[in-house]
Amino acid sequence: QTPFRELVSPKCGRCNRSRKQQGTIVNIILGPVQNVLNKLSDRDIKDDLNIITRNAQRLENLVNQILDLSRLEAGKMHLQVEQIDIIPLFRKIVLAFISLAERKKISLKFRSTSKSLLAYIDKEKIDKIINNLLSNAFKFTPENGKIEVRISKGEAFPGKIINYPETIAQNASPQQS
């Protein structure tokens, strides 16, 4: 095994310590950001600091995903299903990508035919899945492109969760093996 694999292996006692250490590191970063946010009145700077906060939290989530993968490989991952309203959850996830959309000059839209839609899901897992799908959509969407996240209640599943131009699929064809 590589040193990284050993570090995230659930058989290795360092896995839980790594999660705690990583959480401490993120708190060390976010603490001063929150202090500055509380003292500032300049709206533009506050907006930038809020972006830093969200991105640090996304970094924390990415590290947790790596650690979760090791638990999945070891068969130690379990779903934590609960009934929640997925509309605000999806909206919040999409809003986290607004600054990236602006930087890449990509139109990002969230559309829902309902104000509320209850579903039994593992919130953490769905959050990771939608973040991953959006990250991939941004990776393959060209400048001035469009990404749309759409939720429709009672409509037959259209086969797309996140919509982006089909021309991208032509440019990102799977490798031949």
N, C-alpha and C positions, 0 to 999 in steps of 0.2 A: 504494500500500500504506500501511496505517496504520503508525505507528512500532512498535507491538507486533509486527505481522506482519513488519516488517523485522528486528526483533530476533531472532525465532525462525526466520527463513528460513534453510534450509540453505545457500543461496547466499551468505548473509551470514557472514563470518568470525567474527562475534560469537556465533554459536550455541554453539560448544564452549566459548568463554570464559564465556558466561552459565551453562552447566552447572557449570563449575568454581567460578565466583563464588558461585553458589547453594549448592553443597556447602560452601564455606567459611563462608557465613552460617549454615547449619544447624549446622556444627561449633562456631561461636562461641556459638550458643544452647545446644547440648547439652553442651559442655565444663563449664560451671559447674553444670549440672543433675547431671551425673555426679559432680562433686566433692562436692556436697551429699549426693547419694545414698550415697556411700561413708562419709560422716561421721555420718549419721543412724541413730538406733535406733528412732524412732517409726514404727510400721508404717503408720499412716494417711497420714502425710506422704510416706513412701517410695512408697506406692501412687499418690498424686497425682503425684509426680515421675516415676514410671514412665509414667503416662498422658501427661504433658507430653512425655516422650521419644518415645513411640509416635506422638503427634500431630505432632511436629516431623518425624519420619521420614515420615509420611503426606504432610505438606506438601512435603517434598523429592520424594516420588514424584509428586505432582500437577504440580509444576514440570517434572519429567522427562517426564511425559505430554504436556505442552504442546510441549516440544521434540521429542518423538518424533512428534507429529502433523505437525510441519513436515517431518521426514524422510520420513514416509509420503507426504505430498503431493508430495514431490520424487522419490519412487520409490527412496529410499535406505535403506529399512528392511528388515532381514532377520530371519528367525526363528532363534533359538538353541535348537533342540530337544534335549532330554535326557530320559532315563527317570528319573522321580522318583515317590515315594510321594505321592499327592495328598491323602491323609487328613490328615496333619499340616499340610500347607500350607493347606488349607481351614480346619482347626481354628484355626490361628494367625491367619488373616485374620478369622475370625468373632470370636475373642477380642479383637481390636483394637477391636471395636465395642461391647464390654460396657458401658463407661462411658456411651456415647451412649444405649444401650438403657435403662440405669438412669435417666438424666436425662429421657428422653422417655417413661418408664414403658411400655416396649415389651418383650414377652417375646421373647427371642432364643434360638433353639435350634439346635444343630448335631447332626445324626444321621447315622450311617453304619452300614450293615449289615456292614461289613468293618473289621478293624483296620488293614489295609493294602491299597492299591490302586495298582499301578504303572501309569503312563501316560507316553507320549511327548508332552511338551508344552514350550512355551516358558514357563518358570516366571515370568519377569517379565511377560509379556503376560497370562497367566492371572491372576496376582496383580492386575493392573490391572483386568481384566474383572470379577473377583469383587468387588473393592473398589467399582467403579462400580455394579454391580448392587445391592450392599448399600446403598450411599449412596442410590440411587434408592428402594430399598425403605423406608429410613428416612424419606425425604422424603415419601412418599405413605402411610405407615402412621400412623393416628391414635393418640393416647394410649390406653394399655391394649390396643393391637393386638398382633399376633403376627407374627414373621418366623422362618422355618425354612429352614435350609440342610441339604439331605439328599443323601447320596451312597449309591447302591445298586449293588452289583456284579452284573452279569449280568441286571439287570432292564431291560425295555424302557424307553426314554427316556420319562418321563411328560409331557414338554413343559414342565416347570418346573425351574429350577435353584434359585431362591429363591422360596419360597412366602409370600405374604401375602394378606390377605383380599381377595376379589373385589369387595367393595363399594368398594374404593379405585379399581378400574378404572373404575367408573361415574363417580366424581368426577374422574378424570384422563383424560377422553376426549380424543383428539387433536383439534387445531384443524382446522376446515374450511378448505380453501383454495379 
